[in-house]
Amino acid sequence: MSFGAASYLYLAAAIVSEVIGTSALKASNEFTRPVPTMIMLAAFLSAFYFLTLTLRTIPVGVAYAIWSGVGIVMISIIARVLFGQKLDPPAIIGMALIVAGVLVINLFSKSTAH
């Protein structure tokens, strides 16, 4: 595995951890439920740890763009499934544009670690 590929695995772990943390944040009910609150804290610490490993080779702006774009889509899906939150067509179109932006960065930018 090349070092660049490892960085993307670290980034994936950071994103998944952040999505778990955000989901647990919602479930914590304003920190009144101890178990979701502890999951949230552990997940956010893990997310930032993996992000620091990512930043060894992927520029911070690119890493954050991917983190944000993928995270928005993932948390929106989880919010729908777990919390029954619905998205209207403009929200779905906006997220599709975000995904398109992440793809453009990864496929065409010379700023990424290919």
N, C-alpha and C positions, 0 to 999 in steps of 0.2 A: 504494500500500500504506500503510495507516495505521500509525502508530507501534506500536500494540498488536499488529498482525499481525506486524510485524518482530520484536517481542519473543518471540512464540511460535515464529517461525522460529529465532531464537537459542536458545531453550530446546530445540527439537528437535535442533539441532546439538550442544548441550551433552549431551543425553541420548545421542545416537548416539555421540559421542566417548567418553563415560563407559562405554558398553557395549563399545566397541572396546577401551578401556583395561582393563576388567575381564576381557575374554576374553584379551587379551594377557598379563595378569597370571597367569592360569591357565597359559597356554602357556609362560610364562617359566621354569616349573619352579623356583620360588624364586630367581629372578634368575640362574640358571645358563646360560640361553640368551640371548645378547646381542641378537639381532634382536627377539624378542618383548618383551624388557625395554625396548629403545629405542622400540618402538611404544607400549608402555604409557605410558612417560613423556610422549611427544608427545601421545598421546590424552588423558591426564589434564590436561595443561597446556591443551590446546585446550578441553576440557570446562569447566574453571573460567574460562577467558577468556570463552567464550560465556555462561556463567552470569552473569558480571558484567555483560554487555550486557543480559541478560534482566532483571536487577534494576533497571534504569533505570525500568521501568514496572510490573513485576509484583512484588507484595509477596513478600518472601523466604520466608515460610511457605507461600504458595500455590505459588511456583515449586519449592520443595523437595518439596512433596507430589506435584506432577506429576512431577518428576524421579525421585523414589523409586518411585512407582507404576508409571510406564511403564518405568523401568529394570529393576525387578524382573521384570516380565513378559518384556521383551526378553531379558534375560540368561538367564532360565530356558529360553526357547525355544532360544537359542544353545547353552546348556549341553547341552540334549538332543541337538541336531543335531551339534555338534562333539565333545562329550565323552561322549556316551551316558548322561548323567545323567537318571534318571527321576524323575517327581513322582508322589506318591500322591494319592488323591482329596482328603484334607484340604488339601494344599498347593495344589491346583488351585482348590478352593473359596476358600481364603484369598486367592489372587491375584485371583480374580473379585471378591471384596469390595473389594480395593484398587482395581481398575479402576472399580468402581461408585463408590467414594469420590472418585476423580479426576473422574469424570463429574459427580457432584453438585457438586463445587467449581466446575467450569467452567460448568455449565449454570445453577446456581441462586445461587451466592455473589455478593454484591456486592463482594467483596474482589478479584476478578480484574479484569484489564484487558480488558474486552469491546470 
